[in-house]
Amino acid sequence: MKRSPIEVFSEWADQDKDFGMEQNHKESVENMLTFAFSKNSPFSFVDAGCGNGWVVRKVAKNPLCKFAIGVDGSDKMIQKAITLDPSGSYACANLMSWSPVKPVDIVHSMEVFYYVDNPKKMIQRIFNLWLKKNGNLIIGLDFYLENKVSHEWSDSCGITNMKLFSENEWLEFFESAGFESIESWRFGEKDNWAGTLIITGTK
Ligand SMILES: C[S@@+](CC[C@H](N)C(=O)[O-])C[C@H]1O[C@@H](n2cnc3c(N)ncnc32)[C@H](O)[C@@H]1O
């Protein structure tokens, strides 16, 4: 029987599988952060769907980082983040209804947006409510139409609510939200792996 993403990832937190996700995602995230920080100016940062908060802890060490916040819908993930980093900023909330108190410069998200109820609306909310003018959204996705090996993950991981979109459909969500300077690329392509699809845009 399949379960919701929050149920499954809460179980993963209990089983310490969040540390495996960090290992699997870290090279793609490094590529995303290098792009996101290329302006070389002070920034505020949100990690949307932060899991155990490993990206927040990494980013907070950057001397240009004014503050970094992690948000995740799994209370187990957020409790783990707080245990690992008691002075860090973490919130347990559904991304479809949360927004930061003040808009930020960079919103980052790795392997999350296809789980939310309405990814197109989510991207519009980030544009409207989460980002400052000239702020950047950058997302990484391994589950997408052109990455054929990912198609069976909903069955193999037993997770409901995984939405399979093509690269062009994700780009269209950024365009219709109003983002400018939209770019996409694939990181780490090899053999039958199409790579992490990375998409970014500026408000
Ligand atoms: C594949 S994990 C990725 C975690 C982290 N970004 C990483 O790279 O290690 C997906 C995360 O998204 C969270 N998530 C899924 N749907 C969510 C939603 N609607 N609101 C908030 N968090 C959500 C899950 O709890 C989980 O921690």
The ligand as a Gaussian input file, in Angstrom:
#p B3LYP/6-31G(d) Opt

LIG

0 1
 C       13.306000      13.542000      -1.195000
 S       13.211000      14.405000       0.331000
 C       14.457000      15.643000       0.056000
 C       14.957000      16.279000       1.330000
 C       16.118000      17.261000       1.157000
 N       15.778000      18.319000       0.221000
 C       17.371000      16.554000       0.742000
 O       17.847000      16.785000      -0.383000
 O       17.908000      15.761000       1.525000
 C       11.686000      15.314000       0.159000
 C       11.309000      16.143000       1.390000
 O       10.172000      16.954000       1.070000
 C        9.292000      16.980000       2.171000
 N        7.937000      17.298000       1.654000
 C        7.232000      16.627000       0.729000
 N        6.058000      17.237000       0.500000
 C        6.017000      18.330000       1.306000
 C        5.080000      19.377000       1.528000
 N        3.907000      19.435000       0.867000
 N        5.371000      20.335000       2.437000
 C        6.545000      20.305000       3.117000
 N        7.489000      19.345000       2.934000
 C        7.221000      18.370000       2.043000
 C        9.413000      15.594000       2.789000
 O        9.023000      15.563000       4.141000
 C       10.917000      15.300000       2.602000
 O       11.687000      15.665000       3.722000

